[in-house]
Amino acid sequence: MLHREHWPLAIPWKQLSFEHRQESTISEKPIALDAYEALAEAYAARVDTKPHNAYYERPATLSLLPEVAGKRVLAAGCGPGVYAEWLADHGAEVVALDVSPKMVHLAKQRLGAKARVVQADLAQPLHFADGSFDLVLSALALDYVRDWDQVFREFHRVLRRPGHLVFSVGHPLADYLLYPEANYFDTELVHYTWKGFGTPVRMPFYRRPLGAVINPLLQAGFVLERFLEPLPTEQFRQQDPERYEKLCREPGFLNIRAVKPAHLPPPRPT
Ligand SMILES: C[S@@+](CC[C@H](N)C(=O)[O-])C[C@H]1O[C@@H](n2cnc3c(N)ncnc32)[C@H](O)[C@@H]1O
C-alpha cells in the first residue's frame, strides 16, 4: 500500500540510524531539502578545502571530464557552485541547478554572471529542451533521489549526441557498511548524521547496490566509459592522515563517466 513519508526534519556527523526500506513510499518534498537548507552556509564555507570534497571527490570527478571549453554544461545539484565556477572558468557555458533555495542563493552569489542558476528538483522532469547540453555533471547529488531510471532518462534526453554524463555518488559498499543489518540488494532510505560542517545535521539519503547504479544508466541509453573508485590524494593525507588510511583501504565514493553515443545504437534483433 502506498503511504506518504513524513517530511524529514532538519535535526542537529556520525551517528547512524537505519530505516526499513520504503519500496512504495511517495515523497513529494525532496528528502534532503531541509538538511541542505540547514547546512548550506557551512557547506559553502568549507567545500573548497574540506578534504573529502577538495582532495578526494573533486580531483576524481574532474579527472573524468571531457574538454569543456565551448560546451554547454548542466551542473545538476550544484550546491554553492564550486563545479559550476570551475566549468565557467574553463570556458563552458554553465546552467546550474539545485533544489535548495539557500544553495541557489549562495551559488548565485559565488557565480555572478558566470553561470545561470535555477532552483529545480532532480526527482522531477527537467525544464530543459531535448539535446540542449553537451555535458551533465552531477557531483554527490544523486544519493538524494530514489528513482534513477527517471533521472538518467532525463539526463539522456537533455544531452546532445555525443554528450557526456559525469557523476559521483556514495560507493555502494561504503554505504552498505554503514548499515550492516540492511539487505545489500535493497534500495532504501537511510539517515546519517553529518558532523563535518559544524552543527550536526541528520542527512537522509538512498543507499543502493552497485547494480542499481549501473543498470538504470545503461537502460537510459548511456554507454559506460569510465568507472573510478578513487583514492584520496596526498593533500588529503597531510590534512587528515587517519581518514586517509581508511579511504586507502575502503572506498568512499564512486565516480562514473558515461556517454550518449554519437549514433543511435542499431535496433536489437527480435
Ligand atoms: C553534497 S552537496 C554537493 C554540491 C555540489 N555538487 C558539490 O560537489 O559541492 C549535494 C547537493 O545536492 C542538492 N540536492 C539534494 N537533493 C536534490 C534534488 N532532489 N534535486 C536537486 N538538487 C538536490 C543539495 O541541495 C546539495 O546542494
Ligand as a Chemical Component Dictionary entry (heavy atoms), coordinates in Angstrom:
data_LIG
# 
_chem_comp.id                   LIG 
_chem_comp.type                 NON-POLYMER 
_chem_comp.pdbx_formal_charge   0 
_chem_comp.three_letter_code    LIG 
# 
loop_
_chem_comp_atom.comp_id 
_chem_comp_atom.atom_id 
_chem_comp_atom.alt_atom_id 
_chem_comp_atom.type_symbol 
_chem_comp_atom.charge 
_chem_comp_atom.model_Cartn_x 
_chem_comp_atom.model_Cartn_y 
_chem_comp_atom.model_Cartn_z 
_chem_comp_atom.pdbx_ordinal 
LIG C1  C1  C 0  26.785 17.158 -1.167 1  
LIG S1  S1  S 1  26.029 18.550 -1.958 2  
LIG C2  C2  C 0  27.016 18.640 -3.458 3  
LIG C3  C3  C 0  27.015 20.012 -4.030 4  
LIG C4  C4  C 0  27.985 20.210 -5.207 5  
LIG N1  N1  N 0  27.676 19.333 -6.324 6  
LIG C5  C5  C 0  29.405 19.983 -4.745 7  
LIG O1  O1  O 0  30.017 18.947 -5.094 8  
LIG O2  O2  O -1 29.910 20.840 -3.998 9  
LIG C6  C6  C 0  24.503 17.891 -2.549 10 
LIG C7  C7  C 0  23.634 18.933 -3.242 11 
LIG O3  O3  O 0  22.532 18.258 -3.860 12 
LIG C8  C8  C 0  21.387 19.065 -3.682 13 
LIG N2  N2  N 0  20.185 18.228 -3.810 14 
LIG C9  C9  C 0  19.709 17.322 -2.933 15 
LIG N3  N3  N 0  18.576 16.777 -3.401 16 
LIG C10 C10 C 0  18.344 17.339 -4.613 17 
LIG C11 C11 C 0  17.320 17.199 -5.585 18 
LIG N4  N4  N 0  16.303 16.357 -5.396 19 
LIG N5  N5  N 0  17.365 17.968 -6.700 20 
LIG C12 C12 C 0  18.395 18.853 -6.893 21 
LIG N6  N6  N 0  19.388 19.030 -6.004 22 
LIG C13 C13 C 0  19.385 18.278 -4.876 23 
LIG C14 C14 C 0  21.553 19.651 -2.297 24 
LIG O4  O4  O 0  20.733 20.770 -2.094 25 
LIG C15 C15 C 0  23.044 19.959 -2.276 26 
LIG O5  O5  O 0  23.317 21.248 -2.728 27 
# 
loop_
_chem_comp_bond.comp_id 
_chem_comp_bond.atom_id_1 
_chem_comp_bond.atom_id_2 
_chem_comp_bond.value_order 
_chem_comp_bond.pdbx_ordinal 
LIG C1  S1  SING 1  
LIG S1  C2  SING 2  
LIG S1  C6  SING 3  
LIG C2  C3  SING 4  
LIG C3  C4  SING 5  
LIG C4  N1  SING 6  
LIG C4  C5  SING 7  
LIG C5  O1  DOUB 8  
LIG C5  O2  SING 9  
LIG C6  C7  SING 10 
LIG C7  O3  SING 11 
LIG C7  C15 SING 12 
LIG O3  C8  SING 13 
LIG C8  N2  SING 14 
LIG C8  C14 SING 15 
LIG N2  C9  SING 16 
LIG N2  C13 SING 17 
LIG C9  N3  DOUB 18 
LIG N3  C10 SING 19 
LIG C10 C11 SING 20 
LIG C10 C13 DOUB 21 
LIG C11 N4  SING 22 
LIG C11 N5  DOUB 23 
LIG N5  C12 SING 24 
LIG C12 N6  DOUB 25 
LIG N6  C13 SING 26 
LIG C14 O4  SING 27 
LIG C14 C15 SING 28 
LIG C15 O5  SING 29 
# 
